[in-house]
Amino acid sequence: MLEDWNVLAIGERDTERELLMELEEDGEFERSGFRDIVIGRVEDIVEFLEDAENKKYPHLNRVIPIDDAFFVSPENLMAVLKRRIERYIDEIEPSETFGFRVERRGMKEDISSQAVEREVGGYFYDLIEKVYGRKPKVNLKNPDKLIAIEIAGNRCGIGFITKEMREKYSLIRVK
């Protein structure tokens, strides 16, 4: 089981096997347990994104670069996420906007994506206000900096995605 992953790849509908075959030469990838979603580790994320943008992987629909990957349970999810996102407060400049997005697969009975966004995003907002003494600017539609939380069963990944990255790589799409 891949623990140190840095890419979440979403394939076209019902193409998981083909997607895994396309990706295997460029990294270590495995099924996530959720249809058409694979997780992987690549050596150079920029090179991978360039290849993806140049249509090297025809069955790839979306990709989320992951900075931090770990295991969670419904009981510890909120506490772990709050602790893990603290490292990003220095990345948000006073003039910049930030946003949070959570995409959850699994844990349906235990947790809602909106509840995670509200609680963890609210914690992050309050933390910036407390540490820097300023009200941060939130933009959920098109933020300068986006913190994407991807949950696939008991695996969780956080991607810190800039507006420039989203503009340069059309396959980086966070729902």
C-alpha positions in Angstrom: 0.0 0.0 0.0 1.4 3.3 -1.1 1.8 5.6 1.9 3.8 8.5 0.6 1.7 9.5 -2.4 1.8 12.9 -4.1 -0.8 12.6 -6.9 -4.5 11.8 -7.0 -5.6 11.1 -10.5 -9.2 10.8 -11.7 -9.7 8.9 -14.9 -12.4 9.1 -17.5 -15.5 7.0 -16.6 -14.7 3.2 -16.4 -11.1 3.5 -17.5 -9.2 2.8 -14.3 -7.3 -0.1 -15.7 -6.2 1.8 -18.8 -5.3 4.8 -16.7 -3.1 2.7 -14.4 -1.3 1.2 -17.5 -0.7 4.7 -18.9 0.7 6.0 -15.6 2.9 3.1 -14.7 6.0 4.1 -16.6 6.1 7.6 -14.9 5.5 6.6 -11.3 4.1 4.2 -8.8 0.3 4.1 -8.9 -2.4 2.0 -7.3 -6.2 1.8 -7.1 -7.7 3.9 -4.3 -10.7 1.6 -3.8 -13.0 4.1 -5.5 -13.9 3.8 -9.2 -11.6 5.6 -11.6 -9.5 7.2 -8.9 -5.9 6.2 -8.4 -3.2 7.5 -6.2 0.4 7.6 -7.0 3.9 8.8 -6.4 5.9 10.6 -9.1 9.5 11.8 -8.9 8.8 15.2 -10.4 5.4 16.6 -10.1 6.0 19.5 -12.5 7.2 17.1 -15.2 4.1 14.9 -14.5 1.8 17.9 -14.9 3.5 18.9 -18.1 3.1 15.4 -19.5 -0.6 15.3 -18.4 -1.2 18.7 -20.0 0.4 17.4 -23.2 -2.2 14.6 -23.3 0.4 11.8 -22.5 -2.3 10.1 -20.5 -5.5 9.9 -22.7 -7.7 8.5 -20.0 -6.8 11.1 -17.3 -9.7 13.5 -16.6 -8.4 15.4 -13.6 -5.3 15.5 -11.3 -4.7 16.9 -7.8 -1.1 17.4 -6.7 -0.8 16.4 -3.1 1.7 17.9 -0.6 0.8 15.9 2.4 -0.7 12.4 2.6 -1.7 10.5 5.7 -4.3 8.1 7.1 -7.4 9.2 9.0 -10.5 7.9 10.6 -13.8 9.6 11.1 -13.0 10.1 14.7 -9.7 11.9 14.2 -10.3 13.6 10.8 -11.0 17.1 12.0 -8.2 17.2 14.6 -5.6 15.8 12.1 -6.6 18.2 9.3 -6.5 21.2 11.7 -3.0 20.3 12.8 -1.8 19.5 9.2 -3.1 22.7 7.6 -1.3 25.0 10.1 1.8 24.8 8.0 0.1 26.7 5.2 -0.6 30.0 7.1 2.7 31.5 6.1 1.8 30.9 2.4 -1.1 33.3 2.4 0.1 36.9 1.8 -2.1 39.7 3.2 -3.2 40.8 -0.3 -4.1 37.2 -1.3 -7.4 35.3 -1.1 -7.6 31.7 0.0 -10.2 29.0 -0.3 -10.9 25.5 0.9 -12.3 22.6 -1.0 -13.0 19.1 0.3 -13.8 16.1 -2.0 -14.7 13.1 0.0 -15.1 9.5 -1.2 -16.2 7.1 1.5 -17.0 8.0 5.2 -20.4 9.1 3.9 -22.3 8.2 7.1 -19.6 9.7 9.3 -18.7 13.1 7.8 -19.9 15.6 5.2 -17.6 17.6 2.9 -19.3 20.8 3.7 -18.9 20.2 7.5 -15.2 19.6 7.0 -14.9 22.8 4.8 -16.7 24.9 7.4 -14.9 23.6 10.5 -11.4 23.3 9.1 -11.6 26.4 6.9 -13.0 28.3 9.8 -10.1 27.1 12.0 -7.6 28.2 9.3 -9.3 31.6 9.0 -9.2 32.1 12.8 -5.6 31.0 12.9 -4.5 33.6 10.4 -6.4 36.3 12.2 -4.9 35.2 15.6 -1.3 34.9 14.3 -1.2 37.8 12.0 -3.8 40.1 13.5 -5.6 40.6 10.2 -8.8 39.3 8.6 -7.9 36.9 5.8 -9.7 37.3 2.5 -11.7 34.2 1.4 -12.7 33.4 -2.1 -14.3 30.1 -2.7 -14.7 30.5 -6.5 -11.3 31.5 -7.7 -8.8 32.0 -4.8 -5.2 32.9 -5.2 -4.3 29.9 -3.0 -6.5 26.9 -2.7 -6.2 24.2 0.0 -7.7 21.0 -1.5 -8.4 18.2 0.9 -8.9 14.9 -0.9 -10.4 12.0 1.2 -10.5 8.5 -0.3 -11.6 6.1 2.4 -9.1 6.3 5.2 -6.5 8.1 3.1 -6.3 11.8 3.1 -4.2 14.2 1.0 -3.8 17.9 1.1 -2.9 19.8 -2.0 -1.8 23.5 -1.9 -2.7 24.8 -5.3 -2.0 28.3 -6.5 -4.1 30.2 -9.1 -1.1 30.1 -11.4 -1.0 26.3 -11.3 -4.7 26.1 -12.0 -4.3 28.5 -15.0 -1.3 26.7 -16.4 -2.6 23.1 -16.0 -6.2 22.6 -17.1 -6.3 19.1 -15.6 -5.9 20.5 -12.1 -9.6 20.9 -11.3 -10.9 20.8 -7.8 -14.6 20.2 -7.4 
